[in-house]
Amino acid sequence: MTVLPSQKLTIGELFVSLAAGLMFFLLPNDAKNQFDSIIISECFVMLICSVITLVLFIIIKRFEAVGVAMLTYAVLTLVNIVFSIITGIFSNTKDYWPTVSEYNIVCMFIIWVIPFFFMTITRLLQGGQYDNNERRMGFSRFILLSMRALLILYGLVIIFMMIIPYKPRTESPREIDFMIFSRIGDCIKNIHEDGTKYILWHNFILAPLTFYLLVLIPKIKFWHLLIISGTFALTIEALQYLLNTGTACLDDIIMYIVGAIIGIMLKHLIDSVRSVLTSGKDDCMLSYSYTPIKRKTDTSAAVIIDE
């Protein structure tokens, strides 16, 4: 494996990439203002995000450009939330703590996943003359940038949706549920409101964490990931209980662990497919480092003629 050099984009390429990131940032609000339906707005975001990604990659033809756009979007989202908190505090507004709606979460997911999906599929299928050290290095830079964007967006989702999603319920006592499969059963029987969304959300919330850790530390062991995921899940439920912002539930922890395993399986699946397509020559495509292609050396012995 070869460690990555620093990111190298020309001034023009960097400017175009930053502009694409700004377009990603403005896209959710523009879609919401144009359409009354949330579903149509989300579909519009998906379509335009795909177009921006493809056009950017076609123009610059470098994976790093898309990574810069993704990281720009994530940083702008973080700055916007921090700025709204600061202005709310100085303006003495009671509800200065911003809320991240379900629509915002879905748009974050779309704007990160669409570019990552297109770039991963493109690199996954590249072979022959399109598989060289420059492209391998460029894709590894893309992984580095996109994972940084994921870390920022994931942190925002965890803080604003899992730990502090609502105001503390000062009028009601703290709730804790130790009954296994009680909440899951209520969701399946449609007793729990929005049961399907509840199960999907909790089953996938830790998938980005384990996926990120495997990219960061490819050789990390499975049981280490389970310990980290379990600790993370317990911390979320404990904070919800202490802050009285939700019900601490054993079923939630079970679904968190399922999501962690999904993230592990997804990372290994992508790397396994790439390994098969390259006959084992590139078995860890999703990494901050890359496996350089070995150049063929001339092994033929020199002929010496004795006179």
C-alpha positions as CSV (number, residue, x, y, z in Angstrom):
1,M,0.0,0.0,0.0
2,T,1.2,3.5,-0.8
3,V,0.4,6.5,1.4
4,L,-1.3,9.4,-0.4
5,P,0.4,12.6,-1.3
6,S,-1.3,15.9,-0.8
7,Q,-4.3,16.8,-2.9
8,K,-3.3,18.4,-6.2
9,L,-6.0,20.3,-8.2
10,T,-5.4,23.3,-10.4
11,I,-6.9,26.6,-9.4
12,G,-9.6,26.3,-12.1
13,E,-10.5,22.7,-11.1
14,L,-10.6,23.7,-7.5
15,F,-12.9,26.7,-8.3
16,V,-15.3,24.5,-10.3
17,S,-15.4,21.9,-7.5
18,L,-16.1,24.5,-4.8
19,A,-18.9,25.9,-7.0
20,A,-20.4,22.4,-7.3
21,G,-20.3,22.1,-3.5
22,L,-22.1,25.4,-3.2
23,M,-24.8,24.1,-5.6
24,F,-25.1,21.0,-3.5
25,F,-25.7,23.2,-0.4
26,L,-28.3,25.4,-2.1
27,L,-30.1,22.5,-3.7
28,P,-32.4,21.3,-0.8
29,N,-33.9,24.8,-0.1
30,D,-34.4,25.5,-3.8
31,A,-36.2,22.2,-4.3
32,K,-38.4,22.9,-1.2
33,N,-39.3,26.3,-2.5
34,Q,-40.3,25.0,-6.0
35,F,-42.4,22.1,-5.0
36,D,-45.1,21.6,-2.3
37,S,-44.6,17.9,-2.0
38,I,-41.7,16.7,0.1
39,I,-41.4,13.5,-2.0
40,I,-41.2,15.4,-5.2
41,S,-38.6,17.8,-3.7
42,E,-36.4,14.8,-2.6
43,C,-36.7,13.3,-6.1
44,F,-35.7,16.6,-7.6
45,V,-32.7,16.8,-5.3
46,M,-31.7,13.3,-6.3
47,L,-31.9,14.2,-10.0
48,I,-30.0,17.4,-9.9
49,C,-27.4,16.0,-7.6
50,S,-26.8,13.2,-10.1
51,V,-26.5,15.7,-12.9
52,I,-24.1,17.9,-11.0
53,T,-21.9,14.9,-10.1
54,L,-21.8,13.6,-13.7
55,V,-21.1,17.0,-15.3
56,L,-18.4,17.8,-12.8
57,F,-16.7,14.4,-13.3
58,I,-17.0,14.7,-17.1
59,I,-15.6,18.2,-17.2
60,I,-12.6,17.6,-14.9
61,K,-12.2,13.8,-15.2
62,R,-10.8,13.5,-11.7
63,F,-12.3,11.8,-8.7
64,E,-10.8,14.4,-6.3
65,A,-13.0,17.1,-7.8
66,V,-16.2,15.3,-6.7
67,G,-14.6,14.8,-3.3
68,V,-13.9,18.5,-2.9
69,A,-17.5,19.3,-3.8
70,M,-18.8,16.8,-1.2
71,L,-16.5,18.2,1.5
72,T,-17.5,21.8,0.6
73,Y,-21.2,20.9,1.0
74,A,-20.6,19.3,4.4
75,V,-18.5,22.3,5.6
76,L,-21.1,24.8,4.4
77,T,-23.9,22.8,6.2
78,L,-21.9,22.8,9.4
79,V,-21.1,26.5,9.2
80,N,-24.7,27.3,8.5
81,I,-25.9,25.5,11.6
82,V,-23.2,26.9,13.9
83,F,-24.0,30.4,12.6
84,S,-27.7,30.0,13.3
85,I,-26.9,28.9,16.8
86,I,-24.6,31.9,17.4
87,T,-27.0,34.5,16.0
88,G,-29.8,32.9,18.0
89,I,-27.9,33.2,21.2
90,F,-26.9,36.9,20.6
91,S,-30.4,37.8,19.6
92,N,-31.8,36.3,22.9
93,T,-34.1,34.0,21.0
94,K,-35.5,31.2,23.2
95,D,-35.6,28.7,20.4
96,Y,-32.0,29.3,19.2
97,W,-31.1,25.6,19.0
98,P,-31.8,24.6,15.3
99,T,-33.9,21.6,14.4
100,V,-32.9,19.2,11.6
101,S,-36.0,18.0,9.9
102,E,-36.5,14.6,8.3
103,Y,-36.3,16.4,4.9
104,N,-32.9,17.8,5.8
105,I,-31.7,14.3,6.8
106,V,-32.9,12.7,3.6
107,C,-31.2,15.5,1.5
108,M,-27.9,15.0,3.4
109,F,-28.1,11.3,2.7
110,I,-28.9,11.9,-1.0
111,I,-26.2,14.5,-1.6
112,W,-23.5,12.3,0.0
113,V,-24.6,8.9,-1.4
114,I,-25.3,9.9,-5.0
115,P,-21.7,11.2,-5.7
116,F,-20.2,8.4,-3.7
117,F,-22.2,5.8,-5.5
118,F,-21.4,7.1,-9.0
119,M,-17.7,7.5,-8.3
120,T,-17.5,4.0,-6.6
121,I,-19.3,2.3,-9.5
122,T,-17.0,4.1,-12.0
123,R,-13.9,3.0,-10.2
124,L,-15.2,-0.5,-9.5
125,L,-15.6,-1.2,-13.2
126,Q,-12.4,0.5,-14.4
127,G,-9.9,-2.0,-15.8
128,G,-7.3,-2.4,-18.5
129,Q,-6.0,0.9,-19.7
130,Y,-8.3,2.8,-17.4
131,D,-6.7,1.2,-14.3
132,N,-3.4,3.0,-13.6
133,N,-1.6,4.4,-10.6
134,E,-2.9,7.9,-11.3
135,R,-6.5,6.8,-11.2
136,R,-5.9,4.7,-8.1
137,M,-4.3,7.6,-6.4
138,G,-7.1,10.0,-7.4
139,F,-9.8,7.7,-6.2
140,S,-8.0,7.3,-2.8
141,R,-8.0,11.1,-2.5
142,F,-11.7,11.0,-3.3
143,I,-12.2,8.5,-0.5
144,L,-10.3,10.7,1.9
145,L,-12.3,13.8,1.1
146,S,-15.7,12.0,1.0
147,M,-15.1,10.3,4.3
148,R,-14.3,13.7,5.9
149,A,-17.6,15.0,4.5
150,L,-19.4,11.9,5.9
151,L,-17.9,12.5,9.3
152,I,-19.2,16.1,9.4
153,L,-22.7,15.2,8.2
154,Y,-22.9,12.1,10.4
155,G,-22.0,14.1,13.5
156,L,-24.7,16.6,12.7
157,V,-27.3,13.9,12.4
158,I,-26.3,12.2,15.6
159,I,-26.3,15.4,17.6
160,F,-29.5,16.9,16.3
161,M,-31.6,13.8,15.6
162,M,-30.5,11.2,18.2
163,I,-29.1,13.1,21.2
164,I,-30.9,16.4,21.2
165,P,-33.8,16.0,18.8
166,Y,-36.4,17.7,21.0
167,K,-36.6,19.9,24.0
168,P,-36.2,18.1,27.3
169,R,-39.6,16.8,28.6
170,T,-39.5,18.5,31.9
171,E,-43.1,17.7,32.6
172,S,-42.8,13.9,32.2
173,P,-40.6,11.4,34.0
174,R,-37.7,9.7,32.2
175,E,-38.6,6.5,30.4
176,I,-36.7,3.3,30.0
177,D,-37.8,0.0,28.3
178,F,-35.9,-3.2,29.1
179,M,-38.4,-5.5,27.3
180,I,-36.7,-7.1,24.3
181,F,-38.5,-6.9,21.0
182,S,-41.4,-4.9,22.5
183,R,-40.7,-1.8,20.5
184,I,-39.9,-3.8,17.3
185,G,-43.2,-5.8,17.8
186,D,-45.2,-2.6,18.1
187,C,-43.6,-1.3,14.9
188,I,-44.4,-4.5,13.0
189,K,-48.0,-4.5,14.3
190,N,-48.4,-0.8,13.3
191,I,-49.1,0.1,17.0
192,H,-46.1,2.4,17.0
193,E,-46.5,5.6,14.9
194,D,-44.4,5.5,11.8
195,G,-43.2,2.0,12.6
196,T,-41.5,1.3,9.3
197,K,-39.6,4.6,9.3
198,Y,-38.6,3.9,12.9
199,I,-37.2,0.4,12.1
200,L,-35.3,1.6,9.0
201,W,-33.9,4.6,10.8
202,H,-32.5,2.6,13.8
203,N,-31.3,-0.2,11.6
204,F,-29.1,2.0,9.5
205,I,-28.0,4.7,11.9
206,L,-24.7,3.0,12.8
207,A,-23.9,1.8,9.3
208,P,-21.9,4.9,8.4
209,L,-19.9,4.6,11.6
210,T,-18.6,1.1,10.9
211,F,-18.2,1.8,7.2
212,Y,-16.1,4.9,8.1
213,L,-14.0,2.9,10.6
214,L,-13.3,0.2,8.1
215,V,-12.1,2.7,5.5
216,L,-10.0,4.5,8.2
217,I,-8.6,1.2,9.6
218,P,-9.0,-1.6,7.0
219,K,-7.5,-4.2,9.3
220,I,-9.7,-3.5,12.3
221,K,-11.2,-6.7,13.7
222,F,-14.9,-7.5,13.5
223,W,-15.3,-7.8,17.3
224,H,-13.6,-4.5,17.8
225,L,-16.2,-2.9,15.6
226,L,-19.0,-4.6,17.5
227,I,-17.6,-3.3,20.8
228,I,-17.3,0.3,19.5
229,S,-20.8,0.1,18.0
230,G,-22.3,-1.3,21.2
231,T,-20.6,1.5,23.3
232,F,-21.8,4.1,20.8
233,A,-25.4,2.8,21.0
234,L,-25.3,2.7,24.8
235,T,-24.0,6.2,24.9
236,I,-26.8,7.5,22.7
237,E,-29.5,5.8,24.7
238,A,-27.9,7.0,28.0
239,L,-27.9,10.6,26.8
240,Q,-31.5,10.3,25.7
241,Y,-32.4,9.1,29.2
242,L,-30.3,11.7,31.1
243,L,-31.5,14.6,28.9
244,N,-35.0,13.2,28.9
245,T,-35.2,13.7,25.1
246,G,-36.5,10.2,24.3
247,T,-37.1,6.7,25.7
248,A,-34.0,4.6,26.4
249,C,-35.0,1.3,24.8
250,L,-33.2,-2.1,24.6
251,D,-34.7,-2.7,21.1
252,D,-33.0,0.5,19.8
253,I,-29.6,-0.9,20.8
254,I,-30.4,-4.2,19.0
255,M,-31.3,-2.3,15.8
256,Y,-28.2,-0.1,16.1
257,I,-26.0,-3.2,16.1
258,V,-27.8,-4.5,13.0
259,G,-27.0,-1.3,11.3
260,A,-23.4,-1.6,12.3
261,I,-23.2,-5.0,10.7
262,I,-24.8,-3.7,7.5
263,G,-22.0,-1.1,7.3
264,I,-19.4,-3.8,7.7
265,M,-21.0,-6.0,5.1
266,L,-21.3,-3.1,2.6
267,K,-17.6,-2.2,2.9
268,H,-16.4,-5.8,2.5
269,L,-18.9,-6.4,-0.4
270,I,-17.5,-3.5,-2.5
271,D,-13.9,-4.5,-1.8
272,S,-14.6,-8.1,-2.6
273,V,-16.2,-7.2,-5.9
274,R,-13.2,-5.1,-6.9
275,S,-10.9,-7.9,-5.9
276,V,-12.7,-10.4,-8.1
277,L,-12.7,-8.0,-11.1
278,T,-9.0,-7.3,-10.7
279,S,-8.0,-11.0,-9.9
280,G,-6.9,-10.0,-6.5
281,K,-4.6,-7.1,-7.6
282,D,-6.8,-4.5,-5.9
283,D,-8.4,-6.0,-2.9
284,C,-8.9,-2.8,-0.8
285,M,-10.3,-0.2,-3.1
286,L,-12.1,1.8,-0.4
287,S,-9.0,3.1,1.5
288,Y,-7.0,6.2,2.2
289,S,-4.0,4.4,0.6
290,Y,-3.8,2.6,-2.7
291,T,-2.1,-0.5,-4.1
292,P,0.2,0.6,-6.9
293,I,0.3,-1.4,-10.1
294,K,3.5,-3.4,-10.4
295,R,5.3,-2.7,-13.6
296,K,6.6,-5.6,-15.6
297,T,10.4,-5.9,-15.6
298,D,12.5,-7.4,-18.3
299,T,13.8,-10.7,-16.9
300,S,15.5,-11.9,-20.0
301,A,19.2,-12.5,-19.4
302,A,21.7,-10.6,-21.5
303,V,23.5,-12.6,-24.1
304,I,27.3,-12.5,-23.8
305,I,29.3,-13.5,-26.9
306,D,32.8,-14.8,-26.2
307,E,35.2,-14.1,-28.9
